[in-house]
Amino acid sequence: MPTRVHEFSWPDRVVIGTIGVPGARTFYLQVRTGTQIVSIALEKQQSALLAEKIDDILDQLVALKGNPFSVPTSTPAELVDNDQLDAVQEQFRTGAMSLGWDPTTAQVIIEAYPIADVDAGYNDESLGQDGAEAPEMLLVRMPVGTARAFAKRTREVVGAGRPLCPLCGYPVDADGHICPPRDV
């Protein structure tokens, strides 16, 4: 059965956002072109690592002699996106991701695949003709300025969580915090 690919080349919007309160947030990678919107859930750590690796790729490209791809060193002001997520309908929960660079279009490429869960319940809408679940993936191609803005926003969203305890380094809940026992 062929893989259902949610493909976005030159998206109007690509952001990481959250739903919920710090400590109980769900992170989403949301991509929109026109009226087509796809939202996939991912872990906070996946979001943080994605931003870090995108910045790494862009920084390496800036360092190339003459910066041939016109990669911005900071986020272009016109690409800053601090808006809330559009209505979220989760397509899938992300398992594996890959990140790449296409020099022919000067775009950063994100591929995301769902978690393979053999114990997951099946519903009739996700089953193919032979009863097997239809595989799917998200493929996003974004230009360098958009990628820089995406990484910046993602770092801000990830950093907006619960503050860390200065003694133990664990997150502090709104209702207080007791440090775990330390080995002496």
KATADA-V922573 format. One record per residue. RES is the residue in three letters. SS is DSSP state (alpha for helix, beta for strand, coil for the rest). PSI is psi in whole degrees, -180 to 180 (NA if undefined). D_CENTER is the distance of its C-alpha to the mean C-alpha in Angstrom with 1 decimal. Layout:
res:RES ss:SS psi:PSI d_center:D_CENTER
res:RES ss:SS psi:PSI d_center:D_CENTER
This chain:
res:MET ss:coil psi:131 d_center:26.7
res:PRO ss:coil psi:151 d_center:24.3
res:THR ss:coil psi:134 d_center:20.5
res:ARG ss:beta psi:115 d_center:19.2
res:VAL ss:beta psi:121 d_center:16.7
res:HIS ss:beta psi:96 d_center:14.5
res:GLU ss:beta psi:134 d_center:14.8
res:PHE ss:beta psi:111 d_center:14.0
res:SER ss:beta psi:126 d_center:15.9
res:TRP ss:coil psi:56 d_center:16.2
res:PRO ss:coil psi:152 d_center:14.1
res:ASP ss:coil psi:-33 d_center:15.5
res:ARG ss:beta psi:137 d_center:12.3
res:VAL ss:beta psi:117 d_center:8.6
res:VAL ss:beta psi:159 d_center:6.9
res:ILE ss:beta psi:135 d_center:5.2
res:GLY ss:beta psi:174 d_center:8.3
res:THR ss:beta psi:159 d_center:10.5
res:ILE ss:beta psi:132 d_center:13.7
res:GLY ss:coil psi:179 d_center:16.5
res:VAL ss:coil psi:154 d_center:18.2
res:PRO ss:coil psi:132 d_center:17.4
res:GLY ss:coil psi:-20 d_center:18.2
res:ALA ss:coil psi:35 d_center:17.3
res:ARG ss:coil psi:150 d_center:14.0
res:THR ss:beta psi:128 d_center:11.5
res:PHE ss:beta psi:140 d_center:7.8
res:TYR ss:beta psi:140 d_center:6.4
res:LEU ss:beta psi:118 d_center:4.1
res:GLN ss:beta psi:133 d_center:7.5
res:VAL ss:beta psi:139 d_center:9.5
res:ARG ss:beta psi:137 d_center:13.2
res:THR ss:beta psi:117 d_center:16.3
res:GLY ss:coil psi:-123 d_center:19.5
res:THR ss:coil psi:-4 d_center:19.7
res:GLN ss:beta psi:120 d_center:17.3
res:ILE ss:beta psi:133 d_center:14.2
res:VAL ss:beta psi:133 d_center:11.7
res:SER ss:beta psi:126 d_center:9.6
res:ILE ss:beta psi:139 d_center:8.1
res:ALA ss:beta psi:145 d_center:8.2
res:LEU ss:beta psi:168 d_center:6.8
res:GLU ss:coil psi:156 d_center:8.6
res:LYS ss:alpha psi:-43 d_center:8.8
res:GLN ss:alpha psi:-36 d_center:9.8
res:GLN ss:alpha psi:-41 d_center:7.0
res:SER ss:alpha psi:-48 d_center:4.8
res:ALA ss:alpha psi:-44 d_center:8.1
res:LEU ss:alpha psi:-38 d_center:8.9
res:LEU ss:alpha psi:-47 d_center:6.3
res:ALA ss:alpha psi:-44 d_center:7.8
res:GLU ss:alpha psi:-45 d_center:11.1
res:LYS ss:alpha psi:-35 d_center:11.3
res:ILE ss:alpha psi:-46 d_center:10.6
res:ASP ss:alpha psi:-38 d_center:13.3
res:ASP ss:alpha psi:-47 d_center:15.4
res:ILE ss:alpha psi:-48 d_center:15.6
res:LEU ss:alpha psi:-39 d_center:16.4
res:ASP ss:alpha psi:-37 d_center:18.9
res:GLN ss:alpha psi:-38 d_center:20.6
res:LEU ss:alpha psi:-37 d_center:21.0
res:VAL ss:alpha psi:-37 d_center:22.5
res:ALA ss:alpha psi:-14 d_center:24.9
res:LEU ss:coil psi:144 d_center:26.3
res:LYS ss:coil psi:120 d_center:29.7
res:GLY ss:coil psi:1 d_center:29.8
res:ASN ss:coil psi:64 d_center:26.0
res:PRO ss:coil psi:-17 d_center:26.6
res:PHE ss:coil psi:8 d_center:23.2
res:SER ss:coil psi:48 d_center:23.5
res:VAL ss:coil psi:125 d_center:20.3
res:PRO ss:coil psi:145 d_center:20.3
res:THR ss:coil psi:-19 d_center:20.6
res:SER ss:coil psi:176 d_center:19.1
res:THR ss:coil psi:123 d_center:17.2
res:PRO ss:coil psi:130 d_center:19.5
res:ALA ss:alpha psi:-37 d_center:20.7
res:GLU ss:alpha psi:-11 d_center:20.6
res:LEU ss:alpha psi:0 d_center:16.9
res:VAL ss:coil psi:131 d_center:16.1
res:ASP ss:coil psi:104 d_center:14.4
res:ASN ss:coil psi:14 d_center:15.0
res:ASP ss:coil psi:158 d_center:15.6
res:GLN ss:coil psi:164 d_center:14.6
res:LEU ss:coil psi:150 d_center:12.5
res:ASP ss:coil psi:174 d_center:14.8
res:ALA ss:coil psi:130 d_center:16.4
res:VAL ss:coil psi:124 d_center:14.0
res:GLN ss:coil psi:104 d_center:15.3
res:GLU ss:beta psi:124 d_center:13.1
res:GLN ss:beta psi:-47 d_center:13.4
res:PHE ss:beta psi:167 d_center:12.6
res:ARG ss:beta psi:129 d_center:11.2
res:THR ss:beta psi:135 d_center:9.2
res:GLY ss:beta psi:-94 d_center:11.6
res:ALA ss:beta psi:147 d_center:11.7
res:MET ss:beta psi:153 d_center:9.4
res:SER ss:beta psi:155 d_center:11.1
res:LEU ss:beta psi:138 d_center:10.9
res:GLY ss:beta psi:-178 d_center:14.0
res:TRP ss:beta psi:132 d_center:16.2
res:ASP ss:beta psi:104 d_center:18.7
res:PRO ss:coil psi:-20 d_center:21.6
res:THR ss:coil psi:-26 d_center:23.4
res:THR ss:coil psi:-2 d_center:21.1
res:ALA ss:coil psi:52 d_center:19.6
res:GLN ss:beta psi:145 d_center:16.0
res:VAL ss:beta psi:138 d_center:12.9
res:ILE ss:beta psi:128 d_center:11.8
res:ILE ss:beta psi:131 d_center:8.7
res:GLU ss:beta psi:133 d_center:10.1
res:ALA ss:beta psi:137 d_center:8.9
res:TYR ss:beta psi:147 d_center:11.9
res:PRO ss:beta psi:158 d_center:12.9
res:ILE ss:coil psi:132 d_center:14.6
res:ALA ss:coil psi:110 d_center:18.2
res:ASP ss:coil psi:106 d_center:20.4
res:VAL ss:coil psi:-20 d_center:24.0
res:ASP ss:coil psi:0 d_center:25.0
res:ALA ss:coil psi:145 d_center:22.8
res:GLY ss:coil psi:148 d_center:25.0
res:TYR ss:coil psi:145 d_center:25.4
res:ASN ss:coil psi:157 d_center:26.0
res:ASP ss:alpha psi:-29 d_center:28.1
res:GLU ss:alpha psi:-28 d_center:25.5
res:SER ss:alpha psi:1 d_center:23.2
res:LEU ss:beta psi:142 d_center:26.3
res:GLY ss:coil psi:-176 d_center:27.7
res:GLN ss:coil psi:-35 d_center:31.4
res:ASP ss:coil psi:8 d_center:32.1
res:GLY ss:coil psi:-6 d_center:30.4
res:ALA ss:coil psi:148 d_center:27.5
res:GLU ss:beta psi:133 d_center:23.9
res:ALA ss:coil psi:123 d_center:22.4
res:PRO ss:coil psi:150 d_center:19.6
res:GLU ss:beta psi:166 d_center:16.5
res:MET ss:beta psi:162 d_center:13.4
res:LEU ss:beta psi:132 d_center:10.8
res:LEU ss:beta psi:118 d_center:11.7
res:VAL ss:beta psi:130 d_center:10.5
res:ARG ss:beta psi:117 d_center:12.9
res:MET ss:beta psi:143 d_center:12.7
res:PRO ss:beta psi:165 d_center:15.6
res:VAL ss:alpha psi:-39 d_center:15.8
res:GLY ss:alpha psi:-44 d_center:16.2
res:THR ss:alpha psi:-41 d_center:13.2
res:ALA ss:alpha psi:-40 d_center:11.1
res:ARG ss:alpha psi:-43 d_center:13.0
res:ALA ss:alpha psi:-39 d_center:12.5
res:PHE ss:alpha psi:-47 d_center:8.7
res:ALA ss:alpha psi:-42 d_center:9.0
res:LYS ss:alpha psi:-49 d_center:11.8
res:ARG ss:alpha psi:-42 d_center:10.4
res:THR ss:alpha psi:-44 d_center:7.5
res:ARG ss:alpha psi:-40 d_center:10.6
res:GLU ss:alpha psi:-43 d_center:12.6
res:VAL ss:alpha psi:-46 d_center:10.7
res:VAL ss:alpha psi:-41 d_center:10.6
res:GLY ss:alpha psi:-10 d_center:14.2
res:ALA ss:coil psi:13 d_center:15.4
res:GLY ss:coil psi:-162 d_center:16.0
res:ARG ss:coil psi:143 d_center:19.4
res:PRO ss:coil psi:154 d_center:21.6
res:LEU ss:beta psi:142 d_center:22.7
res:CYS ss:coil psi:130 d_center:26.4
res:PRO ss:coil psi:-18 d_center:28.2
res:LEU ss:coil psi:-48 d_center:30.5
res:CYS ss:coil psi:-17 d_center:28.3
res:GLY ss:coil psi:-1 d_center:24.8
res:TYR ss:coil psi:156 d_center:23.6
res:PRO ss:beta psi:144 d_center:21.9
res:VAL ss:coil psi:124 d_center:24.6
res:ASP ss:beta psi:162 d_center:24.6
res:ALA ss:coil psi:-29 d_center:26.1
res:ASP ss:coil psi:14 d_center:29.2
res:GLY ss:beta psi:-175 d_center:29.9
res:HIS ss:coil psi:137 d_center:29.4
res:ILE ss:coil psi:123 d_center:31.7
res:CYS ss:coil psi:141 d_center:31.0
res:PRO ss:coil psi:154 d_center:31.3
res:PRO ss:coil psi:141 d_center:34.5
res:ARG ss:coil psi:146 d_center:34.5
res:ASP ss:coil psi:136 d_center:36.5
res:VAL ss:coil psi:NA d_center:39.5
